Amino acid sequence: MSIRRAVFIASPPKGDYVLSPTGFTWNIRLSNGDGSALSLFAGGRDRNVALSHVVSLADANGTDAWETAGSGSFWLIAQYRPAPPVSTT
């Protein structure tokens, strides 16, 4: 049995999707990789619907889905980006 650990990052890579709360609503953004993001959907009231959309987008595009975990911090919620090859040198 393996334990899955949470993955945190300061800025999602370019092309990854981010789910972020704005108080009473949820937004989905596309990371530009430099700390900025393009807003794709704004104002969704149901977290489960927004979560489903962000995971579906990441899956369709072979990227990852993140959720805001605080100021300047994100945690991985779905991983579809292939892992980089392990160097043997």
N, C-alpha and C positions, 0 to 999 in steps of 0.2 A: 504494500500500500504506500502510495506517495502522497505527500502533502503539497497542495498547490499554494504557492506564496503569492501575495499581491505584488504586482509590478507597478512601481511609481516612476514618473518621469517629470522633468521640469518643462519640457516643450515637446509635444507630439511631432513626429516626423512629417514632412511634406506629403500631402495626399491622404493622411489619416483623418478619421471623422471624430468629432468631439461632441459629447452630450453635456450641456451645461444648464444649470437652473438659473432662473432670473426672478426668484421669489415664488410666484404662484404659477409660473409657466416654465416650459423647457425649450431650449434651442438646440439645433444641430448645426455645427460649423465644420468647415473643411480647412484643415491646417495648411498654412503656407510654408511651414517649416522654419520660420524665422521669429516665432512668437506671435505672429498675427494669424488671422483666420477669416475666411469668407463665410458669411452667414447664409445657410441654405434654407432652413426652416426656423421660424420664430413664433412663439406664443402657444405652443402645444400645451394643453392643460393636463393631459394624462401621461404620467411618467412611463408607464408600460408601453404605450403606443410609441412615444418618442424613442424609448430604448429599442423597441423592435425595429424602428426605421433606421437607427444608427448602426445596428448590427447587420441589418440587411444590406445597407449601402457598403459597409466595409467588406462583407462577404462577396458581393457582386464585383467589387473593384480589387479584391486581393490585397486589401490594406488592413489596418487595425482600427478598433473602436476604443475610445477613451472617455472617461467621465471626469469632470472637474472635481478635484478632491480638496480644494482650498486655493488660496491665492498662489498662483505660479506652480501648481502641483496637479498632476493628473494620474489616474490609475486605470490600468488596462481592463477592459470589460470583455473584449473579444479579439482574438488574434487570427488573422488570415494571411498576413504577410509571411512569405517563406523565411525561415531562419537563415541567417548568413552561413556559408560553409565554414566549418571548423578548420583552422590552419594547423597543419602538422609540422610546420617548421619552427 
